[in-house]
Amino acid sequence: MINVIIVDDEPLAQDVLETYISKVPGLNLVQKCNNAFEANEALNNNKVDLMFLDIQMPQLTGTDFLKTLADPPLVIFTTAYPNFAVEGFELNALDYLLKPISLERFMKAVNKASEQLSLQQRDNLTTAAPEEEVHDFIFVKADKKLVKINFDDVVYIEGLKDYVIIKLEASRVITLQTMKSLEDKLPEAKFKRIHRSFIVNMRRVNAIVGNMVEVTEKGMAKHLPIGKNYRDELLELINQNRL
């Protein structure tokens, strides 16, 4: 939806633009303003994407008004005087409509505004915020120090009351925390909760044997139980990658 205001001291010109706007899906007329001061208030009180701005108005012309705006919306000048066109484009106006305005010419200007707003929105999405850096490790407190755990080195994780045992290829790390707190820090693409007491690195899974997950620990097969509350999600994940 493109929010629009009309700024023109001529009621007939306002009515023509209002009629045209009503014919175009996606255009929302926020307010009709008789002069620059009413327009300034409208801009301050509403989100306005596009302004149809007459040039020849009493007290403050459209061009002078536009110069006062620090962050103006897109502007399409409307005027009966073609000699203002150069000045209008020097103020970065999107378009310049000469009265009497035809519907065809109005639509051409609106399509130009729509394209410009789409480009602005796309640019805002790509530059709004840098993507967070994805780490492949975490640090956990163990043996009175912070121990770095590389996700790829983890075979599985076992919960034991208030402690968590992180089983690595050749060692283990015991840390004081809950399974839930650790699970929240693990990447979902790699790790899966299979039991109230077990989280497994899916890249380390060798096979599913009945209600057990088979991994390799210290060169030997290790079987971890699948809890009934976790079985359906695990099987769904497996079926997605099944031949």
Secondary structure as the mmCIF struct_conf table of DSSP 4:
data_model
#
loop_
_struct_conf.conf_type_id
_struct_conf.id
_struct_conf.beg_label_comp_id
_struct_conf.beg_label_asym_id
_struct_conf.beg_label_seq_id
_struct_conf.end_label_comp_id
_struct_conf.end_label_asym_id
_struct_conf.end_label_seq_id
STRN STRN1 ILE A 2 VAL A 7
BEND BEND1 ASP A 9 ASP A 9
HELX_RH_AL_P HELX_RH_AL_P1 PRO A 11 LYS A 23
BEND BEND2 VAL A 24 VAL A 24
TURN_TY1_P TURN_TY1_P1 PRO A 25 GLY A 26
STRN STRN2 LEU A 27 CYS A 33
BEND BEND3 ASN A 34 ASN A 35
HELX_RH_AL_P HELX_RH_AL_P2 ALA A 36 ASN A 45
BEND BEND4 ASN A 46 ASN A 46
BEND BEND5 ASP A 49 ASP A 49
STRN STRN3 LEU A 50 ASP A 54
BEND BEND6 ILE A 55 ILE A 55
BEND BEND7 PRO A 58 LEU A 60
HELX_RH_AL_P HELX_RH_AL_P3 GLY A 62 THR A 68
BEND BEND8 ALA A 70 ASP A 71
STRN STRN4 LEU A 74 THR A 79
BEND BEND9 ALA A 80 ALA A 80
HELX_RH_3T_P HELX_RH_3T_P1 PRO A 82 PHE A 84
HELX_RH_AL_P HELX_RH_AL_P4 ALA A 85 GLU A 90
TURN_TY1_P TURN_TY1_P2 LEU A 91 ASN A 92
BEND BEND10 LEU A 94 LEU A 94
STRN STRN5 ASP A 95 LEU A 98
BEND BEND11 LYS A 99 PRO A 100
HELX_LH_PP_P HELX_LH_PP_P1 ILE A 101 SER A 102
HELX_RH_AL_P HELX_RH_AL_P5 LEU A 103 THR A 127
BEND BEND12 ALA A 128 ALA A 129
HELX_LH_PP_P HELX_LH_PP_P2 PRO A 130 HIS A 135
BEND BEND13 ASP A 136 ASP A 136
STRN STRN6 PHE A 137 ALA A 142
TURN_TY1_P TURN_TY1_P3 ASP A 143 LYS A 144
STRN STRN7 LYS A 145 ASN A 150
HELX_RH_3T_P HELX_RH_3T_P2 PHE A 151 ASP A 153
STRN STRN8 VAL A 154 LEU A 160
TURN_TY1_P TURN_TY1_P4 LYS A 161 ASP A 162
STRN STRN9 TYR A 163 LEU A 168
BEND BEND14 GLU A 169 ALA A 170
STRN STRN10 ARG A 172 LEU A 176
BEND BEND15 GLN A 177 GLN A 177
HELX_RH_AL_P HELX_RH_AL_P6 MET A 179 GLU A 183
TURN_TY1_P TURN_TY1_P5 ASP A 184 LYS A 185
BEND BEND16 LEU A 186 LEU A 186
TURN_TY1_P TURN_TY1_P6 GLU A 188 LYS A 190
STRN STRN11 PHE A 191 HIS A 195
TURN_TY1_P TURN_TY1_P7 ARG A 196 SER A 197
STRN STRN12 PHE A 198 ASN A 201
HELX_RH_3T_P HELX_RH_3T_P3 MET A 202 ARG A 204
STRN STRN13 VAL A 205 VAL A 209
TURN_TY1_P TURN_TY1_P8 GLY A 210 ASN A 211
STRN STRN14 MET A 212 GLU A 217
TURN_TY1_P TURN_TY1_P9 LYS A 218 GLY A 219
STRN STRN15 MET A 220 PRO A 225
HELX_LH_PP_P HELX_LH_PP_P3 ILE A 226 GLY A 227
HELX_RH_AL_P HELX_RH_AL_P7 LYS A 228 GLN A 240
TURN_TY1_P TURN_TY1_P10 ASN A 241 ASN A 241
#
